[in-house]
């Protein structure tokens, strides 16, 4: 972690957060053009989850590589899987800038990006080209799908289905993102009637690919129990817990912003939700939120996570954290 934390991180953190993100993605896009064996890979303990083999159990969370432009680079950095997106049926610019805010004293981020992406058709074309030219990474690729902002909530299921139809032969697993706080009304899709309609629509077209749902950390225990019952009814393959939180009560008022909070302030809540879900179901769980250290990762595995994902921890700690977690190996 030394090179990143002592050299690269100060450079990135001296920039506007979104500019730093674009620079990182641009650099990783160039890295993706190199052979995937350019650097030694993290030799973690592989595992099979919902019928998919993962060479190690630490992945990149959705939201970083929204347009799937750098998939091979994530393997090179040591990730055992990557989740592209969130992708919407229509291309959209997202919310007005500035829309990413660092809170270094709490190792946190607030973002209100709003599913900025190039749209399902263009991203599908990029994925097809990558596969057809032999550049596809040797790690599983998940595809995270969300609602187009301008589409009314009552048409959400059709909107998700449109994206799924375009992308359904390209991913190793799929995630329905119904929990971002940055698309107006989106979290209402976690309610019973809306989520049943969505699950029915996607599973009606699904040809056997693992389908997961990503939930918010702000749900009550009762809401989670109801959602798990619906997940079981519609035979989803697993749960991703959790997205960012709208609870910013841990921050001074001067540091609060509209958007979702991630990083260290989410650690305890995400862990509590993981433990709560694990008591209720044997379904696979991908735990994400506030994993900032090897000890955080080990606690997630010990609490029943099958896989974990990094986002803010990766930004604050760099690639060394991936390797340290991936090579934990036999943590069970």
C-alpha positions, 0 to 999 in steps of 0.5 A: 500500500506504500506506493499508492498511499504515499505517492498516488493518493496525495496526487489524486486527493489534491484534485477534484474528486470527480476529476481524479476518478476520470484520471484513474479510469483513463489510466486503467483503460490504458492498462486494460490494453496490456495482457492480463498476465502483465502483473502477477495476480493475487493468489487467493482461495477460489470459491464457487458462489451461485454457480460461478467460480471466483478466483478470489472473494474480493470484488470491485463494487458497482459505480466505479467502472460505470461504462465497463471501459477497464474490465481487464485492468481490475483483474490485473489489480488483483480483484477476483471479480468486477461489477460494471454499472450501474447501467440504464436503458437510456444514456444519461449525464447524471446529476449536476456537478459537483457531485462527489465529496471526500470527508478524509477525516472520517475516511468517507465519501458522499456521492450523488452521481445519479447513474451517469452512464452511456446507456445499455446499447453502447455498453453492450457493444463495448462488451461484445467487442471485448469478448470477440477480440479476446480481451475479456478478463479471466474473472467474473463480470457482474452487470448492475442495472438501474432505472433511467431517471426520466422513466416514471416509477410505474414503468420501471419494470419495463425499463429494467427489462429493456436493459436486461434484454440488451445485456443478458448474454454478456454478464456472469451475474446480474444485479438489480439496483433498487437502492441508490439514493440518487435517483428520485423515488428509486428506493420505492422499488424495494416495496412489495408490489413494485419489487414483485413486478420487477422480479417477475419481469426479469426472471420471465426473460432470464435464461438461468443467469444468477440474478441478485438485488442490491438493498439499502442500509436504511431498511428496517428489519421488517422491510428486510424480512419482507424483501427476503421472502420475495427474493425467495419466491422469485428464486433470486440467486443472492443479495448485495448488502448494502448500498450507500446510506442517507443517514449522515447523522455521524457527520458535522452539519458543515460536512453533510451533502445531499447524496449517499454516504459510504466508507468508514461511517457505514462499517457498523451498519453494513456489518449489522445488516449482513448478520441480520440477513445471514440469520434469516437465509442461506442465500449467498450474500455479497457484503459491501459498505465500509470495508476499509481494512483486512480486519473489516473484510475478515469480520464480514467473512466470519459473519457469513459473507460469501463475497465482498466488494470494495469501493471507498476502501479502494479509494482510500487504501489502494490496490494493496488492500485488494491483495491483502484481503484476496490472500487471506485465503482460508478465512472460514 
